Amino acid sequence: MRDKFFLATVLLTPILVLIFSSFFFTMGMAPDGTKNNGVFFKSYFNFEEFKDADGNNDLIDFEDGKWVLSVYVTDIDKSAESIYLMRQLNIALNRDINKLKRVAFYSNKLLEERLNNLTEQYPRLTVIEDKNGVLLNVLQKNSKLNFNVENPIFVIDPYGRAVMYFSPGVDPKLILKDLKVLI
């Protein structure tokens, strides 16, 4: 008789948990928002929409299955801080360091020489030209920040979908916490 009671308790516990959690959720006792420290983009957009300078290939390749930590460079000084932070975050990921790549996008040809100097300083940084500035317009349209003034870090998943961006001034430890959950 004791074993039957134990068996009934084990079998009914998950069912009761589902019933009570569903009840509390429908009664409005759901969690508020998310625990992300980043800001989600307003609408979904895929990086396969964007083509390289020739218009033939995708702007960035996602065949390697890596997450992309990126910044759109409009102001070299502000973006230098973001690029440095991206490197520090990549190093802080320890064993997950190879699951992430760092990319800097730009459309202003005048920044090209200074960006090449940054790639010497940060060797695993990939610099990609957004020839017509289409990516910058889409980023601007889908965020609350002005990407022309601020140069925030944004995250792209391994399938090419823009996930979120981090407002300037966010504690790097909080960004790292989000990255560990994502990756």
Backbone as CSV, one residue per row, in Angstrom:
resi,resn,N_x,N_y,N_z,CA_x,CA_y,CA_z,C_x,C_y,C_z
1,MET,0.829,-1.194,0.000,0.000,0.000,0.000,0.875,1.260,0.000
2,ARG,1.990,1.197,0.720,2.892,2.330,0.813,3.548,2.622,-0.542
3,ASP,3.871,1.575,-1.276,4.477,1.743,-2.600,3.490,2.360,-3.583
4,LYS,2.218,2.023,-3.465,1.213,2.586,-4.359,1.052,4.085,-4.109
5,PHE,1.092,4.491,-2.847,0.999,5.902,-2.507,2.207,6.668,-3.053
6,PHE,3.393,6.108,-2.918,4.610,6.721,-3.426,4.562,6.846,-4.957
7,LEU,4.110,5.792,-5.620,3.997,5.791,-7.068,2.981,6.840,-7.546
8,ALA,1.863,6.954,-6.869,0.848,7.940,-7.222,1.389,9.359,-7.037
9,THR,2.151,9.590,-5.985,2.753,10.903,-5.738,3.739,11.266,-6.841
10,VAL,4.563,10.312,-7.236,5.556,10.558,-8.283,4.872,10.852,-9.628
11,LEU,3.821,10.140,-9.929,3.133,10.322,-11.207,2.274,11.590,-11.246
12,LEU,1.685,11.983,-10.123,0.790,13.141,-10.107,1.518,14.471,-9.931
13,THR,2.719,14.467,-9.415,3.446,15.715,-9.163,3.629,16.544,-10.432
14,PRO,4.136,15.987,-11.545,4.281,16.822,-12.744,2.946,17.345,-13.276
15,ILE,1.910,16.551,-13.150,0.597,16.973,-13.627,0.086,18.139,-12.794
16,LEU,0.257,18.057,-11.490,-0.173,19.147,-10.613,0.629,20.420,-10.869
17,VAL,1.909,20.289,-11.115,2.741,21.457,-11.403,2.244,22.146,-12.671
18,LEU,1.956,21.389,-13.706,1.441,21.960,-14.955,0.090,22.634,-14.753
19,ILE,-0.775,22.016,-14.004,-2.104,22.584,-13.770,-1.998,23.896,-13.007
20,PHE,-1.228,23.912,-11.913,-1.109,25.130,-11.110,-0.373,26.246,-11.853
21,SER,0.666,25.916,-12.598,1.393,26.954,-13.342,0.518,27.540,-14.446
22,SER,-0.263,26.710,-15.111,-1.182,27.205,-16.137,-2.256,28.100,-15.518
23,PHE,-2.761,27.698,-14.371,-3.772,28.479,-13.675,-3.225,29.848,-13.287
24,PHE,-2.031,29.882,-12.677,-1.454,31.156,-12.260,-1.122,32.039,-13.464
25,PHE,-0.695,31.439,-14.560,-0.374,32.207,-15.760,-1.629,32.852,-16.346
26,THR,-2.731,32.103,-16.407,-3.976,32.659,-16.952,-4.597,33.696,-16.021
27,MET,-4.290,33.636,-14.761,-4.814,34.608,-13.800,-3.981,35.898,-13.773
28,GLY,-2.953,35.978,-14.619,-2.161,37.205,-14.707,-0.955,37.231,-13.805
29,MET,-0.574,36.109,-13.283,0.598,36.070,-12.406,1.821,35.581,-13.183
30,ALA,1.982,36.057,-14.410,3.103,35.672,-15.264,4.296,36.566,-14.957
31,PRO,5.483,36.142,-15.347,6.657,36.989,-15.149,6.556,38.262,-15.994
32,ASP,7.111,39.339,-15.487,7.100,40.614,-16.200,8.322,40.706,-17.098
33,GLY,8.122,40.847,-18.401,9.219,41.045,-19.339,10.194,39.891,-19.363
34,THR,11.411,40.230,-19.707,12.462,39.222,-19.746,13.585,39.655,-18.816
35,LYS,14.505,38.804,-18.645,15.653,39.103,-17.791,16.869,39.472,-18.618
36,ASN,16.671,39.760,-19.904,17.782,40.149,-20.760,18.249,41.545,-20.395
37,ASN,19.540,41.750,-20.545,20.102,43.069,-20.300,20.216,43.858,-21.596
38,GLY,20.048,43.173,-22.702,20.048,43.816,-24.007,18.633,44.225,-24.384
39,VAL,18.522,44.907,-25.503,17.234,45.366,-26.010,16.965,44.629,-27.315
40,PHE,15.807,44.010,-27.422,15.457,43.311,-28.650,15.139,44.323,-29.745
41,PHE,15.472,43.970,-30.968,15.103,44.809,-32.101,13.587,44.831,-32.238
42,LYS,13.037,45.913,-32.762,11.584,46.085,-32.874,10.931,45.020,-33.742
43,SER,11.571,44.692,-34.859,11.013,43.673,-35.731,12.123,42.758,-36.222
44,TYR,11.705,41.608,-36.687,12.621,40.581,-37.145,13.237,40.979,-38.479
45,PHE,14.553,40.830,-38.612,15.182,40.964,-39.928,16.358,39.999,-40.011
46,ASN,16.564,39.493,-41.211,17.556,38.465,-41.461,18.706,39.045,-42.266
47,PHE,19.920,38.648,-41.941,21.088,39.182,-42.624,21.277,38.598,-44.013
48,GLU,20.498,37.607,-44.378,20.569,37.089,-45.739,19.976,38.080,-46.736
49,GLU,19.264,39.081,-46.238,18.696,40.122,-47.095,19.767,41.059,-47.644
50,PHE,20.894,41.132,-46.960,21.927,42.101,-47.303,23.009,41.435,-48.143
51,LYS,23.425,42.112,-49.204,24.423,41.576,-50.128,25.719,42.374,-50.030
52,ASP,26.804,41.778,-50.526,28.107,42.438,-50.493,28.161,43.583,-51.502
53,ALA,29.335,44.192,-51.635,29.496,45.362,-52.496,29.148,45.055,-53.951
54,ASP,29.384,43.817,-54.406,29.075,43.437,-55.787,27.598,43.106,-55.973
55,GLY,26.892,42.852,-54.876,25.478,42.498,-54.948,25.228,41.033,-55.241
56,ASN,26.285,40.203,-55.194,26.145,38.789,-55.530,26.008,37.892,-54.304
57,ASN,26.900,38.039,-53.350,26.950,37.159,-52.186,26.339,37.841,-50.961
58,ASP,26.044,37.023,-49.949,25.552,37.583,-48.691,26.632,38.446,-48.060
59,LEU,26.202,39.446,-47.317,27.129,40.362,-46.657,28.032,39.625,-45.671
60,ILE,27.461,38.652,-44.981,28.217,37.871,-44.004,27.800,36.411,-44.121
61,ASP,28.740,35.519,-43.893,28.518,34.083,-44.056,28.206,33.449,-42.706
62,PHE,27.174,32.607,-42.655,26.770,31.952,-41.412,26.921,30.436,-41.464
63,GLU,27.711,29.930,-42.393,27.874,28.487,-42.534,28.668,27.868,-41.389
64,ASP,29.445,28.676,-40.676,30.265,28.138,-39.592,29.479,27.911,-38.303
65,GLY,28.230,28.370,-38.227,27.383,28.136,-37.058,27.766,28.950,-35.842
66,LYS,28.441,30.069,-36.028,28.876,30.889,-34.899,27.929,32.074,-34.691
67,TRP,27.820,32.483,-33.452,27.118,33.707,-33.118,28.009,34.861,-33.544
68,VAL,27.425,35.998,-33.840,28.189,37.162,-34.284,27.963,38.304,-33.307
69,LEU,29.049,38.797,-32.776,29.042,39.978,-31.932,29.550,41.105,-32.822
70,SER,28.750,42.132,-33.048,29.126,43.112,-34.060,28.826,44.538,-33.635
71,VAL,29.389,45.448,-34.399,29.179,46.874,-34.204,29.151,47.519,-35.583
72,TYR,28.298,48.527,-35.739,28.269,49.285,-36.984,29.048,50.567,-36.737
73,VAL,30.133,50.753,-37.462,31.048,51.865,-37.220,30.580,53.097,-37.985
74,THR,30.204,54.128,-37.231,29.920,55.434,-37.819,30.854,56.480,-37.222
75,ASP,31.240,56.280,-35.976,32.205,57.146,-35.289,33.329,56.241,-34.804
76,ILE,34.532,56.449,-35.313,35.634,55.535,-35.042,36.006,55.497,-33.557
77,ASP,35.883,56.618,-32.846,36.256,56.649,-31.432,35.266,55.866,-30.569
78,LYS,33.971,56.087,-30.796,32.960,55.348,-30.038,32.986,53.867,-30.385
79,SER,33.194,53.565,-31.648,33.214,52.160,-32.054,34.478,51.468,-31.560
80,ALA,35.579,52.200,-31.382,36.807,51.594,-30.849,36.553,51.052,-29.443
81,GLU,35.763,51.776,-28.668,35.406,51.295,-27.326,34.570,50.017,-27.423
82,SER,33.622,49.993,-28.354,32.778,48.813,-28.532,33.577,47.629,-29.048
83,ILE,34.508,47.876,-29.954,35.339,46.793,-30.490,36.242,46.227,-29.410
84,TYR,36.796,47.091,-28.569,37.607,46.622,-27.440,36.751,45.787,-26.496
85,LEU,35.547,46.244,-26.209,34.645,45.509,-25.318,34.270,44.162,-25.923
86,MET,34.058,44.112,-27.244,33.735,42.836,-27.895,34.881,41.844,-27.713
87,ARG,36.119,42.307,-27.840,37.266,41.412,-27.650,37.327,40.908,-26.204
88,GLN,37.116,41.805,-25.257,37.142,41.411,-23.850,36.040,40.401,-23.538
89,LEU,34.859,40.607,-24.088,33.754,39.670,-23.870,34.071,38.319,-24.501
90,ASN,34.665,38.329,-25.674,35.024,37.084,-26.345,36.044,36.303,-25.518
91,ILE,37.023,36.992,-24.966,38.025,36.340,-24.124,37.383,35.800,-22.847
92,ALA,36.455,36.559,-22.277,35.813,36.161,-21.020,34.918,34.934,-21.176
93,LEU,34.558,34.578,-22.406,33.701,33.409,-22.617,34.429,32.089,-22.382
94,ASN,35.743,32.126,-22.220,36.571,30.951,-21.941,36.359,29.850,-22.971
95,ARG,35.757,28.755,-22.567,35.644,27.593,-23.449,34.707,27.837,-24.633
96,ASP,33.834,28.822,-24.531,32.917,29.145,-25.626,33.491,30.191,-26.579
97,ILE,34.787,30.471,-26.455,35.418,31.515,-27.245,35.305,31.248,-28.746
98,ASN,35.284,29.990,-29.151,35.224,29.657,-30.575,33.795,29.576,-31.118
99,LYS,32.803,29.848,-30.293,31.411,29.845,-30.745,30.947,31.234,-31.164
100,LEU,31.885,32.173,-31.166,31.544,33.566,-31.415,32.574,34.180,-32.356
101,LYS,32.103,35.016,-33.270,33.029,35.797,-34.085,32.660,37.265,-33.976
102,ARG,33.652,38.117,-34.193,33.469,39.557,-34.052,33.521,40.214,-35.429
103,VAL,32.558,41.088,-35.694,32.454,41.739,-36.998,32.184,43.227,-36.797
104,ALA,32.842,44.037,-37.634,32.570,45.474,-37.669,32.070,45.815,-39.067
105,PHE,30.911,46.456,-39.138,30.340,46.897,-40.404,30.599,48.387,-40.561
106,TYR,30.764,48.835,-41.800,30.915,50.260,-42.059,30.416,50.565,-43.464
107,SER,30.077,51.823,-43.688,29.676,52.237,-45.036,30.445,53.467,-45.496
108,ASN,31.100,54.162,-44.596,31.849,55.368,-44.914,33.269,54.996,-45.325
109,LYS,33.616,55.237,-46.588,34.944,54.890,-47.109,36.060,55.648,-46.394
110,LEU,35.755,56.801,-45.812,36.772,57.586,-45.114,37.273,56.885,-43.850
111,LEU,36.498,55.959,-43.327,36.891,55.228,-42.114,37.727,53.990,-42.411
112,GLU,37.850,53.641,-43.669,38.471,52.370,-44.047,39.918,52.233,-43.549
113,GLU,40.717,53.270,-43.677,42.119,53.191,-43.252,42.234,53.025,-41.743
114,ARG,41.447,53.787,-41.000,41.495,53.672,-39.532,40.954,52.320,-39.076
115,LEU,39.977,51.762,-39.812,39.478,50.427,-39.476,40.538,49.364,-39.735
116,ASN,41.318,49.540,-40.773,42.418,48.604,-41.021,43.439,48.647,-39.891
117,ASN,43.671,49.824,-39.318,44.551,49.934,-38.152,43.960,49.184,-36.960
118,LEU,42.630,49.251,-36.820,41.976,48.524,-35.722,42.091,47.013,-35.909
119,THR,42.040,46.543,-37.147,42.165,45.095,-37.382,43.567,44.605,-37.073
120,GLU,44.564,45.477,-37.192,45.917,45.100,-36.760,45.967,44.973,-35.244
121,GLN,45.243,45.825,-34.579,45.190,45.810,-33.117,44.350,44.638,-32.594
122,TYR,43.276,44.302,-33.313,42.369,43.226,-32.927,42.312,42.214,-34.071
123,PRO,43.210,41.239,-34.086,43.383,40.378,-35.262,42.185,39.523,-35.660
124,ARG,41.332,39.102,-34.771,40.210,38.233,-35.135,38.948,39.021,-35.479
125,LEU,39.096,40.314,-35.692,37.978,41.176,-36.063,37.824,41.172,-37.579
126,THR,36.634,40.893,-38.052,36.336,40.935,-39.478,35.654,42.260,-39.786
127,VAL,36.144,42.947,-40.805,35.573,44.229,-41.205,34.835,44.018,-42.520
128,ILE,33.562,44.422,-42.566,32.725,44.224,-43.747,32.122,45.562,-44.168
129,GLU,32.226,45.846,-45.457,31.671,47.091,-45.988,30.204,46.895,-46.359
130,ASP,29.381,47.776,-45.857,27.964,47.853,-46.229,27.877,48.995,-47.232
131,LYS,28.085,48.669,-48.484,28.324,49.675,-49.515,27.252,50.763,-49.575
132,ASN,26.020,50.404,-49.570,24.939,51.387,-49.713,24.368,51.866,-48.385
133,GLY,24.840,51.335,-47.278,24.324,51.734,-45.975,22.946,51.179,-45.672
134,VAL,22.541,50.138,-46.390,21.212,49.554,-46.192,21.095,48.945,-44.795
135,LEU,22.150,48.264,-44.369,22.142,47.643,-43.034,21.979,48.706,-41.954
136,LEU,22.691,49.816,-42.087,22.576,50.899,-41.104,21.142,51.418,-41.026
137,ASN,20.486,51.558,-42.163,19.092,52.023,-42.171,18.168,51.028,-41.484
138,VAL,18.383,49.740,-41.716,17.541,48.720,-41.079,17.797,48.676,-39.579
139,LEU,19.050,48.784,-39.170,19.366,48.822,-37.737,18.721,50.034,-37.082
140,GLN,18.816,51.172,-37.755,18.240,52.408,-37.235,16.734,52.294,-37.090
141,LYS,16.079,51.723,-38.087,14.620,51.601,-38.089,14.118,50.657,-36.995
142,ASN,14.894,49.631,-36.668,14.446,48.603,-35.736,14.966,48.770,-34.317
143,SER,15.536,49.899,-33.999,16.045,50.104,-32.645,15.586,51.449,-32.095
144,LYS,15.727,51.586,-30.816,15.379,52.840,-30.156,16.561,53.806,-30.159
145,LEU,17.766,53.275,-30.356,18.974,54.097,-30.369,19.224,54.687,-31.746
146,ASN,19.988,55.747,-31.778,20.440,56.314,-33.030,21.793,55.676,-33.367
147,PHE,21.810,54.742,-34.303,23.037,54.028,-34.651,24.051,54.944,-35.346
148,ASN,23.611,56.113,-35.830,24.548,57.069,-36.409,25.367,57.774,-35.335
149,VAL,24.796,57.947,-34.173,25.479,58.634,-33.078,26.147,57.624,-32.147
150,GLU,25.388,56.658,-31.698,25.908,55.618,-30.815,26.408,54.459,-31.671
151,ASN,27.354,53.724,-31.187,27.864,52.555,-31.898,27.751,51.349,-30.974
152,PRO,26.511,50.914,-30.702,26.332,49.828,-29.743,26.718,48.469,-30.328
153,ILE,26.951,47.545,-29.442,27.212,46.164,-29.828,25.861,45.504,-30.068
154,PHE,25.761,44.728,-31.148,24.547,43.962,-31.387,24.909,42.522,-31.700
155,VAL,23.953,41.631,-31.467,24.181,40.193,-31.565,23.349,39.626,-32.709
156,ILE,23.991,38.748,-33.493,23.328,38.048,-34.597,23.458,36.559,-34.314
157,ASP,22.358,35.820,-34.428,22.408,34.384,-34.134,23.049,33.612,-35.300
158,PRO,23.353,32.322,-35.109,24.028,31.538,-36.153,23.219,31.338,-37.427
159,TYR,21.950,31.704,-37.418,21.106,31.563,-38.601,20.958,32.879,-39.354
160,GLY,21.610,33.930,-38.870,21.583,35.204,-39.556,20.491,36.157,-39.123
161,ARG,19.860,35.908,-37.983,18.803,36.801,-37.491,19.383,37.729,-36.422
162,ALA,19.095,39.011,-36.562,19.523,39.978,-35.559,18.707,39.756,-34.293
163,VAL,19.372,39.598,-33.174,18.687,39.254,-31.930,18.458,40.472,-31.053
164,MET,19.531,41.103,-30.634,19.409,42.208,-29.690,20.626,43.102,-29.789
165,TYR,20.509,44.267,-29.176,21.647,45.175,-29.069,21.767,45.620,-27.621
166,PHE,22.947,46.095,-27.271,23.209,46.532,-25.910,23.433,48.039,-25.905
167,SER,22.660,48.728,-25.123,22.786,50.180,-25.034,24.157,50.545,-24.477
168,PRO,24.708,51.665,-24.909,25.988,52.104,-24.344,25.851,52.322,-22.843
169,GLY,26.855,51.970,-22.130,26.835,52.128,-20.688,26.357,50.908,-19.925
170,VAL,25.921,49.855,-20.626,25.511,48.626,-19.948,26.759,47.966,-19.379
171,ASP,26.656,47.495,-18.170,27.775,46.837,-17.511,28.219,45.616,-18.324
172,PRO,29.507,45.515,-18.665,30.000,44.367,-19.441,29.710,43.015,-18.797
173,LYS,29.619,42.972,-17.487,29.292,41.716,-16.804,27.871,41.263,-17.159
174,LEU,26.973,42.221,-17.316,25.597,41.893,-17.700,25.534,41.420,-19.149
175,ILE,26.345,42.034,-20.013,26.410,41.589,-21.406,26.950,40.165,-21.459
176,LEU,27.994,39.904,-20.700,28.584,38.561,-20.652,27.575,37.536,-20.153
177,LYS,26.783,37.922,-19.180,25.747,37.032,-18.654,24.746,36.659,-19.747
178,ASP,24.314,37.640,-20.534,23.401,37.372,-21.656,24.052,36.470,-22.697
179,LEU,25.318,36.732,-23.008,26.014,35.930,-24.019,26.147,34.473,-23.575
180,LYS,26.410,34.266,-22.309,26.525,32.881,-21.818,25.204,32.149,-21.926
181,VAL,24.103,32.845,-21.729,22.789,32.219,-21.870,22.508,31.924,-23.340
182,LEU,22.830,32.870,-24.224,22.579,32.705,-25.654,23.419,31.586,-26.259
183,ILE,24.684,31.592,-25.943,25.615,30.652,-26.569,25.551,29.338,-25.832
